[in-house]
Amino acid sequence: MRESTEQALRAGGLDPAQVRGVIVAALAEDLGPDFLDVTSVATIPAAQTDTADLVARVDGVVAGLAVAAAVFELVGEVTGFPAGSGGAEAGATDVTTGGPQPAAGPVDAAPGAAVEVSLVARDGQRVARGDVLATVTGPTRLLLTAERTALNLLCRMSGVATHTRAWADALAGTKAMVLDTRKTTPGLRALEKYAVRAGGGTNKRMGLHDVAMIKDNHKFAAGGVAAAYRRVRETFPDVPVQVEVDTLAEAVEAVEAGADFLLLDNMSPATLKTVVAAVGERAELEATGGLTLDVAAAYAATGVDYLSVGALTHSSPILDIALDLRTE
């Protein structure tokens, strides 16, 4: 992976090593135990090079361009490139075991070749059908071997960003911001939460480690809202604490116990207004539970600070993007 790509990932709050791990695992899944793209090897001469464009097939918001670039930059390394004779280089790292990889799986092209990536669009940008998002140049075998992995990640992240932008637009003119949740694709949380940011949303918490969130089961196990809050605060005094409540009475109890961030679960707009009036000056308030775009404005108008939407990451459709080889 090029240093410029690593810098772009870091600038977006992503760990290049973590992104590399995701990409290597995805390529290994696609190429199989012999690291072999049978179609590209059979149809494309090892020395052939081409240029291709990543093209939006529909309107949307793009996210993940540096991630896609990293796929193209890493595919040769993963397959043992440069290969010399056209096969994987003996002694290259086996990405599944960490041990030596046999000289098999002729995915690579000529020695010393590499894929060059030029980004045209930028993450968070609205794009239209037909827009070129990036251009890649290099050994044709490597371009096509990397194609699906790069597109899977780019399309997924851009879909999340596009859906998030729709929510951000729906909340425009109110103080409410849209939050994501932990309902993410296993292994892709950092990428999907980055896509939420690119789309204009806000990340809630990255996991169970950085914010304590007291939900119904915790309250039941601890013996109530106040007891659960007290135990968390005593055990982890420096960790932010959020408390899920279902009623106005619970909201008041939580705030009186010291909570300054409440999740208002499955409340109607009328109930939310009542809670905002009662405790809104003492705690940040988040509406949650089955929210949809058609009611976003009504919920934002209640005066809550946030609307959390699991669908940003668990139900966003992909943004259709394709790789087109230039024919000239």
C-alpha positions as CSV (number, residue, x, y, z in Angstrom):
1,M,0.0,0.0,0.0
2,R,1.4,3.4,-1.0
3,E,2.2,5.9,1.7
4,S,-0.2,8.4,0.1
5,T,-3.0,5.9,0.5
6,E,-2.1,5.2,4.1
7,Q,-2.1,9.0,4.8
8,A,-5.6,9.3,3.2
9,L,-6.9,6.4,5.4
10,R,-5.4,8.0,8.5
11,A,-6.9,11.4,7.6
12,G,-10.3,9.7,7.6
13,G,-9.8,8.2,11.0
14,L,-9.0,4.7,9.7
15,D,-6.1,2.5,10.7
16,P,-4.1,1.4,7.6
17,A,-3.1,-1.9,9.2
18,Q,-6.7,-2.7,10.0
19,V,-7.8,-1.8,6.5
20,R,-5.0,-4.0,5.1
21,G,-6.3,-6.9,7.2
22,V,-9.8,-6.5,5.8
23,I,-8.5,-6.4,2.2
24,V,-6.1,-9.3,2.6
25,A,-8.9,-11.5,4.0
26,A,-11.3,-10.5,1.3
27,L,-8.8,-11.2,-1.5
28,A,-7.9,-14.5,0.1
29,E,-11.5,-15.4,0.2
30,D,-11.9,-14.6,-3.5
31,L,-8.7,-16.2,-4.8
32,G,-8.8,-19.5,-2.8
33,P,-6.0,-21.6,-1.4
34,D,-3.9,-21.3,-4.6
35,F,-4.4,-17.5,-4.9
36,L,-5.7,-18.0,-8.4
37,D,-7.9,-16.1,-10.7
38,V,-8.5,-18.8,-13.3
39,T,-10.4,-16.6,-15.8
40,S,-7.9,-13.8,-15.9
41,V,-4.9,-16.1,-16.2
42,A,-6.5,-18.0,-19.0
43,T,-7.6,-15.0,-21.1
44,I,-5.1,-12.2,-20.5
45,P,-1.4,-12.3,-21.3
46,A,0.8,-11.7,-18.3
47,A,2.5,-8.6,-19.8
48,Q,-0.8,-6.9,-20.9
49,T,-1.6,-3.6,-19.2
50,D,-4.7,-1.4,-19.4
51,T,-6.4,1.5,-17.9
52,A,-9.9,1.3,-16.3
53,D,-12.3,3.7,-14.8
54,L,-14.4,3.3,-11.7
55,V,-17.8,4.7,-12.8
56,A,-20.9,5.5,-10.8
57,R,-24.0,3.7,-12.3
58,V,-26.4,5.8,-10.2
59,D,-26.5,9.1,-8.3
60,G,-25.3,9.0,-4.7
61,V,-22.6,9.9,-2.2
62,V,-19.2,8.2,-2.6
63,A,-17.1,6.8,0.3
64,G,-14.2,4.4,0.4
65,L,-12.1,5.6,-2.5
66,A,-8.8,5.2,-0.5
67,V,-10.0,1.7,0.5
68,A,-10.6,0.7,-3.1
69,A,-7.2,2.2,-4.0
70,A,-5.6,0.1,-1.4
71,V,-7.1,-3.1,-2.9
72,F,-5.6,-2.4,-6.2
73,E,-2.3,-1.5,-4.6
74,L,-2.2,-4.7,-2.5
75,V,-3.4,-7.3,-4.9
76,G,0.1,-7.9,-6.4
77,E,1.6,-8.2,-2.9
78,V,-1.1,-10.6,-1.8
79,T,-0.6,-12.8,-4.8
80,G,3.2,-12.8,-4.5
81,F,3.8,-10.1,-7.1
82,P,6.2,-9.5,-8.9
83,A,6.2,-13.0,-10.4
84,G,8.8,-13.1,-13.1
85,S,7.4,-16.2,-14.9
86,G,3.8,-15.2,-14.3
87,G,3.3,-17.3,-11.2
88,A,3.1,-16.4,-7.5
89,E,6.6,-15.6,-6.1
90,A,8.0,-18.4,-4.0
91,G,8.5,-17.3,-0.4
92,A,5.7,-14.7,-0.5
93,T,3.6,-14.5,2.6
94,D,0.6,-16.9,2.9
95,V,-2.1,-14.4,4.0
96,T,-4.1,-17.1,5.7
97,T,-1.4,-18.8,7.8
98,G,1.5,-16.3,7.8
99,G,3.8,-19.0,6.5
100,P,5.6,-19.4,3.1
101,Q,3.4,-19.5,0.1
102,P,4.2,-22.1,-2.6
103,A,5.1,-21.0,-6.1
104,A,1.6,-21.5,-7.4
105,G,-1.4,-19.5,-8.5
106,P,-0.3,-17.5,-11.6
107,V,-2.3,-14.3,-11.0
108,D,0.5,-11.8,-11.5
109,A,1.9,-10.0,-14.4
110,A,5.4,-8.8,-15.5
111,P,8.1,-8.2,-12.9
112,G,8.2,-4.7,-11.4
113,A,4.7,-3.9,-12.6
114,A,2.3,-2.1,-10.2
115,V,-1.2,-0.7,-10.3
116,E,-1.4,3.1,-10.3
117,V,-4.6,4.7,-8.9
118,S,-5.7,8.2,-9.6
119,L,-8.7,9.5,-7.6
120,V,-11.1,11.8,-9.4
121,A,-13.8,12.1,-6.8
122,R,-13.5,12.6,-3.1
123,D,-15.3,10.8,-0.2
124,G,-18.4,12.6,0.8
125,Q,-19.0,14.0,-2.6
126,R,-22.3,13.7,-4.4
127,V,-21.8,11.9,-7.7
128,A,-24.1,11.4,-10.7
129,R,-24.6,8.5,-12.9
130,G,-21.7,8.2,-15.4
131,D,-19.2,10.1,-13.2
132,V,-15.7,8.7,-13.2
133,L,-14.7,8.3,-9.5
134,A,-11.1,7.0,-10.0
135,T,-8.8,5.6,-12.7
136,V,-6.5,2.6,-12.4
137,T,-3.7,1.6,-14.7
138,G,-1.6,-1.5,-14.5
139,P,-1.3,-5.2,-15.4
140,T,-4.8,-6.2,-16.7
141,R,-4.7,-9.4,-14.7
142,L,-4.3,-7.5,-11.5
143,L,-7.0,-5.0,-12.3
144,L,-9.5,-7.7,-12.9
145,T,-8.4,-9.8,-10.0
146,A,-8.8,-6.9,-7.6
147,E,-12.1,-5.6,-9.3
148,R,-14.7,-7.4,-7.2
149,T,-13.1,-6.9,-3.9
150,A,-12.5,-3.2,-4.5
151,L,-16.1,-2.8,-5.8
152,N,-17.6,-4.8,-2.9
153,L,-16.0,-2.4,-0.4
154,L,-16.5,0.8,-2.3
155,C,-20.2,0.0,-3.2
156,R,-21.0,-1.0,0.4
157,M,-19.4,2.1,1.9
158,S,-20.9,4.4,-0.7
159,G,-24.3,2.9,0.0
160,V,-24.0,3.7,3.7
161,A,-22.8,7.2,2.9
162,T,-25.7,7.8,0.5
163,H,-28.3,6.6,3.0
164,T,-26.7,8.6,5.7
165,R,-26.8,11.8,3.6
166,A,-30.5,11.3,3.1
167,W,-31.0,11.3,6.8
168,A,-28.7,14.3,7.3
169,D,-30.7,16.2,4.6
170,A,-34.0,15.3,6.3
171,L,-32.7,16.8,9.6
172,A,-31.4,20.0,8.1
173,G,-32.7,23.0,9.8
174,T,-33.1,21.2,13.2
175,K,-30.5,20.7,16.0
176,A,-30.8,17.0,15.7
177,M,-28.0,14.9,14.3
178,V,-28.2,11.3,13.0
179,L,-26.3,8.7,14.8
180,D,-25.2,5.2,13.8
181,T,-25.3,2.1,16.0
182,R,-23.3,-1.1,16.6
183,K,-25.5,-3.0,14.0
184,T,-22.7,-3.3,11.6
185,T,-21.3,-6.0,9.3
186,P,-18.9,-8.1,11.4
187,G,-15.3,-7.1,10.5
188,L,-16.4,-4.0,8.6
189,R,-17.4,-1.7,11.5
190,A,-14.6,0.8,11.1
191,L,-15.2,1.1,7.4
192,E,-19.0,1.4,7.8
193,K,-18.7,4.0,10.5
194,Y,-16.3,5.9,8.4
195,A,-18.9,5.9,5.6
196,V,-21.5,7.3,8.0
197,R,-19.1,10.2,8.8
198,A,-18.5,10.7,5.1
199,G,-22.3,10.9,4.5
200,G,-22.8,13.6,7.2
201,G,-23.7,11.4,10.1
202,T,-22.2,11.0,13.6
203,N,-20.7,7.9,15.2
204,K,-22.3,6.9,18.5
205,R,-19.8,4.4,20.0
206,M,-17.3,2.1,18.4
207,G,-18.0,-0.8,20.6
208,L,-18.6,-2.1,24.1
209,H,-15.3,-0.7,25.3
210,D,-15.5,3.0,24.8
211,V,-18.9,4.0,26.1
212,A,-21.1,2.2,28.7
213,M,-24.7,1.9,27.5
214,I,-27.1,0.7,30.2
215,K,-30.0,-1.1,28.5
216,D,-33.1,-3.0,29.7
217,N,-31.2,-6.2,30.5
218,H,-28.5,-4.3,32.5
219,K,-31.2,-2.5,34.5
220,F,-33.0,-5.7,35.2
221,A,-29.8,-7.6,36.3
222,A,-28.6,-4.7,38.4
223,G,-31.9,-4.0,40.1
224,G,-33.0,-0.7,38.4
225,V,-31.8,2.3,36.6
226,A,-30.2,4.1,39.5
227,A,-28.4,0.9,40.7
228,A,-27.1,0.1,37.2
229,Y,-25.8,3.7,36.7
230,R,-24.1,3.8,40.1
231,R,-22.3,0.5,39.5
232,V,-20.9,1.6,36.1
233,R,-19.8,4.9,37.5
234,E,-18.1,3.3,40.5
235,T,-16.4,0.7,38.3
236,F,-15.4,2.9,35.4
237,P,-15.4,6.5,36.6
238,D,-13.9,7.9,33.4
239,V,-16.1,6.1,30.9
240,P,-19.0,8.0,29.4
241,V,-22.4,6.5,30.4
242,Q,-25.6,6.4,28.4
243,V,-28.9,5.1,29.8
244,E,-31.8,3.7,27.8
245,V,-35.2,4.6,29.2
246,D,-38.7,3.7,28.2
247,T,-40.8,6.2,30.1
248,L,-40.8,9.7,31.5
249,A,-40.4,8.4,35.0
250,E,-37.4,6.4,34.1
251,A,-35.8,9.4,32.4
252,V,-36.3,11.5,35.5
253,E,-34.9,8.7,37.7
254,A,-31.8,8.3,35.4
255,V,-31.0,12.0,35.4
256,E,-31.5,12.3,39.2
257,A,-29.0,9.4,39.5
258,G,-26.5,11.5,37.5
259,A,-27.0,10.4,33.9
260,D,-26.3,13.1,31.3
261,F,-27.1,11.1,28.2
262,L,-30.4,9.2,27.7
263,L,-31.7,6.9,24.9
264,L,-35.4,7.4,24.6
265,D,-36.5,4.1,23.3
266,N,-39.6,3.7,21.1
267,M,-41.3,6.9,22.3
268,S,-43.9,8.8,20.3
269,P,-43.2,12.4,19.3
270,A,-45.6,13.6,21.9
271,T,-43.9,11.7,24.7
272,L,-40.5,12.9,23.5
273,K,-41.6,16.5,23.8
274,T,-42.7,15.8,27.4
275,V,-39.3,14.2,28.2
276,V,-37.4,17.1,26.5
277,A,-39.4,19.6,28.6
278,A,-38.7,17.6,31.8
279,V,-34.9,16.8,31.5
280,G,-33.7,18.3,28.2
281,E,-31.6,20.9,30.0
282,R,-29.8,18.3,32.2
283,A,-29.0,15.6,29.6
284,E,-28.4,15.0,26.0
285,L,-31.4,13.1,24.5
286,E,-31.4,10.5,21.7
287,A,-34.6,9.2,20.1
288,T,-34.2,5.6,19.0
289,G,-36.3,2.6,17.9
290,G,-37.5,1.9,14.4
291,L,-37.1,5.4,13.0
292,T,-37.7,5.9,9.3
293,L,-37.0,8.8,6.9
294,D,-40.7,9.7,6.5
295,V,-40.9,10.6,10.2
296,A,-37.4,12.0,10.7
297,A,-38.6,15.7,10.6
298,A,-41.4,15.1,13.1
299,Y,-39.0,13.4,15.6
300,A,-36.3,16.0,15.1
301,A,-38.9,18.7,15.8
302,T,-39.4,17.4,19.4
303,G,-36.2,18.9,20.5
304,V,-34.1,15.8,20.9
305,D,-30.4,16.1,20.2
306,Y,-30.0,12.9,18.2
307,L,-31.8,10.3,16.2
308,S,-30.1,6.9,16.1
309,V,-30.7,4.8,13.1
310,G,-29.5,1.2,12.9
311,A,-30.6,1.0,9.3
312,L,-27.7,3.2,8.2
313,T,-25.4,0.2,8.4
314,H,-27.6,-2.8,8.6
315,S,-30.0,-2.1,5.7
316,S,-28.4,0.4,3.3
317,P,-28.4,-0.8,-0.3
318,I,-25.1,-0.6,-2.1
319,L,-24.4,2.3,-4.5
320,D,-23.9,0.7,-7.9
321,I,-20.3,1.3,-9.2
322,A,-18.5,-0.5,-12.0
323,L,-15.0,-1.0,-13.3
324,D,-14.9,-0.3,-17.1
325,L,-11.8,-1.0,-19.1
326,R,-11.0,1.7,-21.6
327,T,-11.3,0.5,-25.2
328,E,-9.2,3.0,-27.0
